[in-house]
Amino acid sequence: MGRRFLTLWLGGALVAGCAATGTGTAQRQIQTATSMSQNEKAQGAKAHPELLAEFGGLYSGPQAAYVTSVGKRIAVQSSLSSQQNDFTISLLNSRVNNAFAIPGGYVYVTRQLMALMNDEAELAGVLGHEVGHVAAQHSQRRQSAATRNSILGMLGQVLVGAVAGDSGLGQLLQRGIGTGAQLLTLKFSRSQEYEADDLGIRYLASAGYDPKALSSMLASLAAQNTLDGQIGGQGSTVPEWASTHPDPASRVRRALTNAQATRSTSSLRNASTFLQNLDGMLYDDDPKEGIVSGREFIHPTFKLKFTAPSGFTIQNGTNAVSIVGQSGQAQFTGTSFSGDLDAYVQNVFGQLAGQGQRPSIAVRRTTINGLQTASGAASMTNSQGARLDVTVVAYQFGPSTAYHFVVVTPAGQGLGNLSPLVSSVARLSDTEAGSVKPRRVRLVTVRAGDTAQSIASRLAYSDHKLERFLVLNALQANSRLEPGRRVKIITN
């Protein structure tokens, strides 16, 4: 959670999918753009800084130049342009597994998704897939058909659907939705994902890479999403990128079949160079945005912490923190604070009410863990006529600094099972803040006698160490590690 608090989640990229429509091996000609118009370039240039801001900005490590070079090599295989300088390739400082592209030659991949890859060809395949979306003008087609955007995160989806259509709660979470950068990254249809997959495979082959790389990357991404579901206590879940698309296993098989159909003899993966460039890259949360450790959220810069109750998961975003569970949802963020905590709560409810309304909310003052706190509650009706309880709890951290929770539960529950959450907010001591260390990707060389279990024990996690290690390195439980092989681990 950074210092900006606009709730914005982008979807519909690789974590949302190369040349045919359909599941077979027969491919049809895909109509692709033969150039980038000046209007598209201007549109992309305008959206670019907005997207950087919403995804944690550019990653400043040495990996950025490497990603740019690979991205430009694959992008010029498209019909959009043969000039590498026509493309802007960005490595984003985000812990979300994502990649996307927008018209005008702008292509993005997050450092978290890069860490899941195991060679340069997989990186090229992901970027080629995203360029394929642009070449096939998928975003333009989705924009013309869309009356709403589906790029809100889980909490946003719940809250926007929870209140009346024009309510401020919906408006607050939808701010900016429907125009600008967000409309350039809409989720794509099944056929469009297939087309982007097939174009990405085509670009891999023409660039001299192993075209099977996209299939192996999709397999790793599916495994990561399954693991994320297990860690979150949800079991094996359908990942967001595949929620309206073919199941991950089918998509992996299809990409492999179509890669084999290219008859390409290239086997270039460039794993050694890729891994060397990956070594030392930041992984998971950037401490500047706060970190999630189990059910605890810690922000060393803002000097605060809180703990989610059992059964709830924490999702850290660039602009807000979401707490998600079956019996309620909450969002932790902040807004301008004049020093009057009562007015702060009233202002938040005014934003939730929308249309310039300023509802009168009874504000209750108390102290939580030494923090001056104000709270208010109201009942709202969703578009289906169901009543919901909405509670705002604000905390004063300094003369001009305050943060708050917006908690939404079924009618009659108040804070419900989220009561321990709002009571857990506390200051972080200097010692605690100083002890927060970032996680990084590190390479280790397998020695004689090493096993997946022994190496996995070195990961900087308290749970699912072996599973994390296997997914990170695209290994199976019965995979043998040959001495001399370099593998990835995550350390502090």
N, C-alpha and C positions, 0 to 999 in steps of 0.2 A: 504494500500500500504506500503510494508516494504522496507527494504534497498536492497533487491534483485529484479531484474527487468526482469527475464525470464518469458515471458507470457506462462502460462501453465494452462489449465483447464482440470480436469478429469471428465469423465462422465461414465455412464453405470453402476451404482450401484443401490441401492434401488431407488434413485431418478432418475433413468434412466428407482426391483422387485422381489413358493413353490412346487408338484410332478407331474403333468400331462401336456401333451401338448394338447391344445384344450380347449374349454370353458365349457365343461360339467363336470359332477361329476365323470365320470368314470376315473380311474387312471391306468396308466400303470407303470411298473417297470422302474425306471430311473437308468441307468448305472452310478455308482459313483466310484471314485477312492477308493481303500482300504488302501492307505497309502500315505505319502508324500515322494517323492524321495529326495535324497541328492541334486540333481540338482535344484529341486524346492525350497528347503530350501535356497540354495545359491543364487538363483535368487531373492527370497523374501528378503533375508538379504541385498542384494545389493540395491534393490529398496526402502527399508524401509526408510532410511534417506532422500532420494530424495522426497518421498511423504510427510514426516513430514515437510520438508522445504517448500513445495509448498502449504501446508494447514495450515500454521501458527504455526507449531510445536505442541508438546504435550501440552494439557491443564494441568496446574499445580494445579488446585483446588482439594479438597478432593473427588470430584466426580470421578476422574480418577480411583482410587482403586476400587470403587464400580462397574464401568463399566467393569473393568478387570475381577472381580469375576463373574459377570453375563455372560460376554462373554465366559469365559472358561467353565462355566457350560453348556452353550448351544452348544459350539463348539465340545465338546467330545461326543455329541449325533450323530455326523456325522460318516461317515465311515473312515475319515482321520486318526484319532488317538483317543485312549481312555485316553491319558495322557494330563492333563491340561497344563503342562509345555511346550508342543509342540506348543502352541498357544501364539501369542503376540497380545493382544487386546489394541488398542490405542484410547483414547479420544482426538480429534483434536481441536485445538483452532481456529475454523473457524466459521464464520457466515453463511456459506452455508448449506442448508439442504441436507446432503449427508451422505452416508455410502457406503463402498466398502470393498472388500477383495482381496488379491492376493495370489498366490501359495506360499507355505512354511509356512502357518499357521498365516499369518498377516491379522488382521481384524481391520477395522477403522469405527468410527462414529464421526460425528462432534457434538460439544456442542449445536449448533443451532438446529439440528435435535433431540437431546436428550430433549431439552426444549419443543418440540412439543409433546412429549410422556406424557402419564398420568399414567403409571404404569410399573412395572418391566417386566411384560410379553410382553408388546409392545417393550421394549428395547431388550429383548431376541429374539422376533420375527424378528426384523430388523437385528440383528447380525446373527441369524440363516439363514435368507434369503441370506445374503452375504456369509456365509460359504457354503451354498448350491451351489452357483455359482462355488466355488472352487472345491467342491466335485464332481460336474458334469463336471468339467474341461471345463467350458464355455470359459474362457479366452484363453486357448490353441486353441480351435476351432475357435474363432474369429481371433486370430493372424494368423492362417494358411490361413484364407480366406481374410484377410484385406490387401489392398495395400496402404490404407491411414487410418489415425486415425481420429475419429470424436470427439476428446476431447477438441477442442478449444471452448472458450466461444463465445458469440454472436459477439463481435467485431472481434475476431480472424476469425470467419467464414466469416464475411463480407469482411475483408481485404484480407484474403488468396484467396477468390474467386474474388477479385476485380482487381488483378494484374496478370501479366503473370506468368505461372506456376513456373518458376525457378527464379522469381524476389526476391530481397532481402527483400521486404516487406513481401512476403509470407514466406521466409526463417526465417526472424526475429521472426515471430509469430509461426513458426513451429519448432523452434530450439529444437532439441532433439526428435521430434515426429518421431515415427516409430521404436524406439529402447528403451530399458531400461524400466523404471517404467511405462511410459505412455502406452506401449503396454499391460501391465497387467491389465489395467482398461478400456478396450474398451467397448462401448455400446453393449448390448446384444440384441438378436432377441426376438420376441414375445414368441416363444416356450421356449426359455431359461429363460425368465422372469417367465413364468408359472412354469417351472421346479423348479426354485429357490424359488418361492412362496410355492409350494407344499412341497419341502424339508424343508423349514423353518417351515411350519405347523407341519410336522412330528417330527421335532426336538423339537418343543414346547411341543407336547403331550408326547414324551418320557422323557422330562426333568421335567414333572409334572406341566407345565403351561397350562393355558387356550389356546387351539389352535386357538380360535377366535381372539386372540390379534393382529395377523398380519392384519386381515381384518379391525379392528378398527383403527390401525395405518395408513394403506393405506388411509382410509377415511379422517383422519386428514391431511395427506400429500396432498391429492387432494384439500381439503378445503383451505389449506395454499397457494397452488399454484394459486388457483382461486383468493384469496384475494390479493396475490402479483400482479396479473394482474390488478385487480381493482385499487390498490394503484398506480400502474404505468400508469394508464390511458388507459390500453389496453382492459378493459373489462374482461370477463371470457375467459381465454386462456388455451390451452392444455399444461400442464407442460412438461418440457423437458424430464423427465423420462418416459413419456408416448407418446412422439411424434411419435414413430414408433411402438407403442404397443396398446393394447386395451384401450378403453376409461376408465378413472379412476373409474367411477361408476360400469362398468362391471367387472373390476378387483376386486373391493371391494366385490361385490356379489359372484364372483367365489371363492375368498378366504374364505368367510364365509361358502359357501356351502361345500367346501372341508374340512373345519375344522369340520363341523357337521358330515361329512362322516367318520371321524376318530373314532367316537363313544367314544371319550375320556370323562371321567367323571370329569377330573380335571378342577377346576375353579380358580386356583391360579393366582392372578394378582399382589398381593403385592404392592398395590398402596401407602399405607401409608409410607412404607420404601422408595419407590422410590421418592416420593415427598419430604420427609425429606432430602434425599441426593441431591435433585435438588436445594434446597433453597440456594440462594446466588450465583448461577453460573452466569458467564458473559453471556450477551445476545447481539445480534447484533454485531456491530463493536467493535474490541479491539482498544482503543485509540492509542495504539502503532502503529497500521496500518492505522490510520486515521478513521474518522467517516463520515457517510452520514446523513445529517439532511435536509430532504426535497430535494430541488434541490441544496443544498450547500454541498461541500466537505471541511472538516476541518482536518488538520493534526497538532496536538499539538506538536509533536516531531520535524517535519520538519519546523514548524512555517509558514505554508502556507494555503491558502484557495482559492476556486474558486466556481463559481455558474453556473449550467447548465441552458440554456435557456428553456423557456416554451416549452413543447412538447418533451423534452429529459429526459432520466433517467440516473442516475449514478449507476454504478455497481463497488463496491470496491473489488479488489482482493488483494491477498497477495503481488503480484509483480507489479501491475499496476492498474490504474483506467480507466474504460471504460465509455464513454458517448455515449448513443445510442438513435437514433431517426430515423424517416422515411426519412429525407432529408440529412442525413450525419452521420458519426461516428467519434469518436475521442478517442485517448488513451493518458493518462498522465502517464509518467514514467521518467526515468533518465538513464544516462550512464556516463562513465568517462568524467571528465572535467579538462582540463589543465589550464584553466584561459582565454582561447581564445574562445569567444562565436561564432565568425564566423566559426572557425574550428569545433566547436561543432556541428553546424548545418550541415556543409559539411560532418562530420563523420556520422551523423544520416542518411543523404541521401545516403551515401556510403553503410551503412548497408541495407538500403531499396533496393538499386540497386542490391546488391549481387554480387557473383562471383568475388570479389576483385575489383569491379569497383569503381571509384572515380569520379562521375559526377561533373561538374562545375556548381554550383547553385549560382545565384545572391542572395546575402544576404543583407537584409535590416535591419538597426539598428534603434531602437527607445527606448522609455521608457514607461513602462506601470505600473501605480500605484507605481512609484518610483523605479521600477526594470529595470535594463538594459536588453534589449530584442533584439533578433535577429531572423529573419524569412526568409524562402525561400519557393519557390513553384515550382512544376513540374507537368507535365501531364504524366500519365501512361496509358497503354492499358491493359485491362484485357484479360482473355483467350477467351472471346467471341468477342473481337475486340472493345469493348466499351471504350471510353476515360474517365478518371477520374482525378480530381484535387487532388493532394496530397500536403499538406502544413505542414511544420514543424515550430513550434514557440518555441523558447528556452528562458528560464528565468534564470538570474544569481542571486543566493541567497547568495553567499559568494565567497571568493577567489578560492575555489576548489569545489563549489557546484552549480549545475545547474540541471534543470528539463525541460521537453519539452512535447508539444502536437504533435501528428501526427494526422492530420485531413484529412479525405477522403470524398469528395463530388462528385456529378455528374459533368462532364466536363462543364466548363464555369461558375461555381458558386464560385470558390475560397473557401473562408471560409464560404460563404453562411450564413445560419441561425446559424452557430456556431461562428460567429464573436464576439457576446457578451461573449461567453465562454472564448476565449483567452484573451479578454480584462478585465476579472474579476479576474485574478490571482493576488494575493496580499499577503503581509506578514501578519502573524498572530501576534498580540501583545502578550506580556507576560500575560496580564490580560485575553485576550481571550483564550490563550492556557491553562491557569490555571483553567478556568471555565469549560473545557471539562470534563465531568464525564461519566464513563461507565454505561451502563444499566445492570441491573441484574434481575434474576428471584427471586421473593419473594413470599412466601406463606402467605395468609391471611385467617382467619377463618370467615366464613359467620355468621353475627349476625342477630337477628330478625329485620325485616324491610329492610334488604339489598336486592338489586336487581342487576341483571347483569349490568344495566345501571349505578347504583351508584358505584359499584365496578370498573367498566371499566373506570370511570372518573378519577381514580387514576393512570392510565397508563401513562408512561412518553412519550406520543406522542401528537402531535397536531391534528392528524386526525385519522379517522377510529378506534376510541378507542373501541367502542362496538364490532365491527367486529373482531378486534384483540383479545379481551378478549374471545369471543365465540370460535374462532378457537383454541386458545391456550389451552382451557380447554375442547375441544370437546363437546361444548354445542350448542343447537339450540336457535333460537331467543325466543321461547316460553318455554325454560327450566326454571324450578323453582329451586331456590337455597335454600336448606334446611339449617337452622341454625346449626352450628357446622361443616359444610363441609369445607374442606380446598381447596382453589383454587389458581391458579397462576396469578400473575400480574407482570408487568415489571416496575421497578422504576429506578431512577438515584441514 
